[in-house]
Amino acid sequence: MSFPKVVRARDLTPHETSTLEVVVHHGFRIVHEFVTLPLTVAALFYNRRIHPSYGMTWRKKFALGWRIYRNSTQVVTATSFKAHLAMAAKLLEIPPEQEGAVVECGSFLGGSALNLSLVCQIVGRELILYDSFEGLPDAVEGDKFGVVESAGGLHGSLDVVRANITKYGCIDVCTFRKGWFSDTLPLHTERIAMLFIDVDYQASMHDVLINLWNHVNLFGYVFIDEYVLLDYCAVFFSERYWERYFGSKPPGLFGAGTGVPMGNYFLGPWLATPPMQIAASVAYTFRGSSGSWDYFPDDLD
């Protein structure tokens, strides 16, 4: 999860967090995740829309859930394993005859990519990874979430990402496209069945949307990680933005502000968040969704 660049919770809280509080918080999180893992898998995968051709018996579902969870403890990841499970559940819904790759923009150390690669192996889809593999770019003027100090942050080299996916995921389904989004994304040609965006900056989100949105299948899924930041999520509700760049209404975003329900404890926003609450989810939309308000009773007079 990407944290706000403008205001941080620790800047607003009146006291320092003690070592004991950190230990208790960490311990609570581990116990909560371990205990709720089977319930999370059962809730997400008890789904009649999962396509039968994938052969996902309950044994395979729980095995996949356990592997995704375990991988999240082996490789540092900026997203929760629950977000990976949510994307897995949606990928398993997509019929195999519907063409399209899975695309991830922003890979860090490959923690989310290696889990997505496991699901791509099951559903027979290519996983295309776009990243500079040199960390975050320089901030650009007007981007409220881009700051000078962030440049080079969240750096994971291509060799490290490859190694992590080879060890814990399925490297055979992966295609790596190294470079800045402004250079690589305009060259994209493949249909997209699912898109995962974890790019932090507004400028980077813009690069992804203007270059990839039209490649997403009708009813194809688009997931984002920066769901806590309402100003960031607002692009999916901005009528001005979607009319200007796509000539359409905005699609909206499920989970804006707090994430889709994943059995977590998080009321949001980040400011002064209670220590036992954590944002461990994801938000998503799909091409064909509508997040546009069109009821203006005064216009009917």
VENTAFEN-V145182 format. One line per field, one symbol per residue. burial: I if it has 16 or more other ideal C-beta (glycine too) atoms within 10 Angstrom, else O. A space follows every 50 residues. Layout:
# VENTAFEN-V145182
burial: ???
This chain:
# VENTAFEN-V145182
burial: IIOIIOOOOOOOOOOOOOOOOOOOIOOOOOOIIOOOIOOIIOOIIOOOOI IOOIOIOOOOIOOIIOIIIOIIOOIOIIIIIIIIIIIIIIIIOIOOOOOI IIIIIIIIIIIIIIIIIIIIOIIOIIIIIIIIIOOIIOIOOOIOIIOOOI OOOIOIOIOIIIOIIOOIIIIOIIOIIOOOIOOIIOOIOOOIIIIIIIII IIIIIIIIIOIIIOIIIOOIIIIIIIIIIOOIIOIIIOOOIIOOOOOOII IOIIIIIIIIOIOIOIOOIIOOIOOOOIIIIIIIIIIOIOIOOOOOOOOO O
